[in-house]
Amino acid sequence: MNLQSFLDEKGVAYRLSRHETSFTASGLAQAEHVKGRKVIKPVIVNADGQFVMCALPASHKVDFEELKRQLEANYVSMVTEEQLGKLFPDCELGAVPPIGRLYGMTTLMDESLIADDRVTFQAGTHEDAVTMTLADYRRIAQPEVAYFGRHL
């Protein structure tokens, strides 16, 4: 199921927009004219052999030691580009929407995202973005909330 049909099926009010090609979450924030803390970037990790989608603001980075503690994992590492291509075959590399459920994996959301009422994220390409309320994002992504992000 693609992102738009998933959002439509779940009854989400969202805005789909096109912007200049953007390969980073901070670039997406600039292209969409929103603050970096309102853009969700997914970071996919392997935690003890399980893939986990970590959702955090563009203005943050993953603290891997803290993430390992939060997940109670022995090891946590970022997945390779080759693995990303296999996990998300319907998305351009680096443009995955931060909804792990679409791909059979857990979404772990950094608690720093809770401060904002609206969020924006890539919609599978480097030119498409989705904006919706944080409440709708949390309803459809069903993320676990943890504290693993550190401001850049």
N, C-alpha and C positions, 0 to 999 in steps of 0.2 A: 504494500500500500504506500502511495507517495504521500508527502507531507500535506499537500492541500486537501486531498480526499480524506486524510485522517482528521485534519482540523474541521473540515465540513461535517464529517460524521459525528464528531464530538460536540458540534454546535458552538464552536468558538468564534467569537467576533475578532477578526484580525485584519490587518492591512498588509497586503502584498505590494512590495515596491521594487522597482528596478533602479540600479545605481551604477556608477562607473565601476569597472572591475576593481575589486578589492581582495587582496590575498591575506589580510590580517584583520583581526577583530578591531584593532584601533583604527585601521583604514575604513572599516565598515562604519564605525562611529562617525568619522569625518564625513563619509559619503552620505550618511543618513541624517547628519546634523543633530546627533544626540551625544550625550556625555558617555565616555567609555564605561562608566560603571553601570550604564543601562543596557549595554550590549553583552549578551551571553556568549561566551566562547566555550566550546566543548574541548576537553583534553581527555583522550582515551588512554587508560592505563591498564596494565596487566597486574593484577593483585593476586598473588599466589595461584596463577593460572586462570583466573576469572577476569574477563574484560569488564571494566567499569567506566562509564561516561561521567566525567567530572565537569560540572557546569559552574563557571565562575565569570565574574565581570572581565571585560577586556582590559581593565585597568589593574588586574591582579595576575599573579602567577601562582602555580601550585607549589606549596611547601611539601615536598615529598616525604620528609620525616614525619611531619604532622599527619599527612594523609595516611601513612603507614600505621600510625598509632590509631587514628580514627577508624580505619578498616580492620584493625587488629590483624594485620597481615605480616608475614615474615619478609616478603619483598614486594615492592611496587616499582614498576618501570613504565615509561611511555612506550606505546606500541610503535612499530616501525611504519614507514610510509607504505611498504608492501602489505603489511597487515591491514592498514587503513583501507587500502584499495579493495581488499577481500571482504572486509567487514561492512563497507558502505559502497557497494558497486553502483548504486543509483545516484551517487553524489560526486561532485568534483572534489579532488583531494584538497582538504582544508576548508570545505564549505558544508560540513555536516550540521544539520539542525541538532540542537542539544536535547533531544528527546530519545533517550536510550530504548524506551519501550518499542519504538519503531523497528529496532534492530535486535530485540531480544536481550537487552542488557540493562542493568541497574543504572539509574541516574543518581548521582550524588551532587547535590547543589550546595555551593558555599553559602553560608548564612549572610554574607555581605550583600547578597542579591535581595534580601528581604526588605531593604530600605526603600526600594523603588516600586512605583505603582505600575509602570509600563516597561516592557523589555523588548529588545530587538535582537534578531539573530539571523544568520545565513540560512537560506532556504534550499540548500543543495547545490547552488551554483555561486560563483564569485560575483554575480550581478543581481541576484535576487535576495530580498530580505523580508522577514515577517516581523510585524510589531503587534503585540497583544498585551493584555493586562498580566501582571505577575500572577494574579489569582487564577486566571485561565491557564497560564503556563504550568503552575503547580498542579492544577486539576488534571491536565492531560499528561504531563511528564511523570507525575507521581514520584517526585524525587525524595530521597532521604536527605535530610539537612545535616551538614557537618561544618566544621571550621577548619579549612585547609588552604585557603587563599591568603596571599600576602600582597599588599599594594606594591606595585612596581616602583 
